[in-house]
Amino acid sequence: MGEATRQSVVVLLGAGRVATHLAPALLSAGYRVGQVWSRTMASACALADPLGIPCTDDLRAVITDADIYIACVADEALPGVTKALVASLEAASGNPLLLHTAGSVPLDVWREAGARRYGILYPLQTFSKERAIDMREVSFFVEASSEESSAAVEALARSLSRMVFHADSRRRALLHIAAVFACNFTNAMYAAAHHLLAADDIPFDVLLPLIDETAAKVHTLTPREAQTGPAVRGDHQVMQAHLERLSSMPELQHLYEQMSRMIVTTHNSQPTAHNS
Amino acid sequence: MGEATRQSVVVLLGAGRVATHLAPALLSAGYRVGQVWSRTMASACALADPLGIPCTDDLRAVITDADIYIACVADEALPGVTKALVASLEAASGNPLLLHTAGSVPLDVWREAGARRYGILYPLQTFSKERAIDMREVSFFVEASSEESSAAVEALARSLSRMVFHADSRRRALLHIAAVFACNFTNAMYAAAHHLLAADDIPFDVLLPLIDETAAKVHTLTPREAQTGPAVRGDHQVMQAHLERLSSMPELQHLYEQMSRMIVTTHNSQPTAHNS
């Protein structure tokens, strides 16, 4: 399997954050990336040119003899892109594997597009174009239309990462929601802190050791065990002082109240066992 | 100063998380920790015995010839502890430096207790007894009653950490609030994710690479630049699906709505320049 897989030709549909990180990872895993499609020629070529990959903005011009097609487009664009892709490939003789990378779009989007052999390759990570990501450390969640295609997606995922799991669409959606809390909302908390300090010209960087330790702690403690601060201590005097200080920022004040309430509830309800 | 400082005798008041991390850091910085006081003998000795330090639960029995006294007690306990300490030291001939480590308690708590030479040694970090902390990487914020005591607190802080800053009580309280968002509320987001995954028997550990990268990103990008996810993408379809999925958890559903709103607001308002 290893060798066969490694000579496969992959077409990337989309040139956003996920595609931008997948392309070099696929190349270094030994795949040939035969083409990059994007809605605009500019974005397609911005990703493809530096890697010496042909690019197009026309779904009818997508090469039809690739082994794997990976759609990395915005969720709302997926139904349109999957249908157009399946239509372009209809005439072709091959039976390629059609994948998408979205956390919250069900496998059915491919069935509804009329695809025969399809699946999901969902990388649970936050991708920014400015940052390199070690794909071997990214958790990939895979799902497919059949035993055979499932094995093929898993082989692809394993060639990119050492952390590959199977998850049906229901579980994948749950993982995506959990990721929104653990990553997107966490970053929004950093932004709130940044905003507070910037008002007093205090550099955000003074918080970095704290931010790092907060992330490091949950490698060895459950979040419940790792929780510190006024709320979990029941330090109402401090919480009151903080709420007064935030009176000029009603949104942050409300958030402070709600999070503090949640910390108390969670702490009195959630399991302690480290879930691993 | 170096040598003088290193031979100073320190008394720790409190045996909680901060004291537990300060004691060994003081010892390895060359201080002699002359005594540990705590409200209960059990907690005082639990910290002191393994380090060969005398312990007591009687504030009137605190040794009076130490050079530095550091109160690491809960904020609401500080007024009582500082008053009792000053009273115990009244008869003594020395003029020790009296410090506390609280983020949100003003310097005045010492003045009100009748202290002469006092200050603040605030470590901006999340301390759990289960985890070792490299104190040299902890941001310390210092404040004091005079130029002379300010220099003394700074010397103490610099012997423990390479990151020492001056901050008056107003700025220190702001730093504490920012830390609550960046650490305590961030950890509460991890807890929410843990809770979501546990309901489906998915190990929390699959999120660790994501959590680590989310923290790592804000070392090189502002939180605003680092923001990813459905809210900042304006992906209403995904947000709607997530909110429906959270309908059985109204608290998390409300939080999801509010955080998503905040991400959109922040993204349209906050400065992009990396604050460092």
Interface residues (C-beta under 8 A of the other chain):
Chain A: R17 A74 D75 E76 G103 S104 L124 Q125 T126 F127 S128 E130 R131 I133 E137 V138 S139 M163 F165 A167 R171 A173 L174 L175 H176 I177 A178 A179 V180 F181 A182 C183 N184 F185 T186 N187 A188 M189 Y190 A191 A192 A193 H194 H195 L196 L197 A198 A199 D200 I202 P203 F204 D205 V206 L207 L208 P209 L210 I211 D212 E213 T214 A215 A216 K217 V218 H219 T220 L221 T222 P223 R224 E225 A226 Q227 T228 G229 P230 A231 V232 R233 D235 Q237 V238 A241 H242 R245 L246 E251 L252 H254 L255 Y256 Q258 M259 M262 I263 T265 T266 Q270 P271 H274 N275 S276
Chain B: R17 A74 D75 E76 S104 L124 Q125 T126 F127 S128 E130 R131 I133 E137 V138 S139 M163 F165 R171 A173 L174 L175 H176 I177 A178 A179 V180 F181 A182 C183 N184 F185 T186 N187 A188 M189 Y190 A191 A192 A193 H194 H195 L196 L197 A198 A199 D200 I202 P203 F204 D205 V206 L207 L208 P209 L210 I211 D212 E213 T214 A215 A216 K217 V218 H219 T220 L221 T222 P223 R224 E225 A226 Q227 T228 G229 P230 A231 V232 R233 D235 Q237 V238 A241 H242 R245 L246 E251 L252 H254 L255 Y256 Q258 M259 M262 I263 T265 T266 Q270 P271 H274 N275 S276
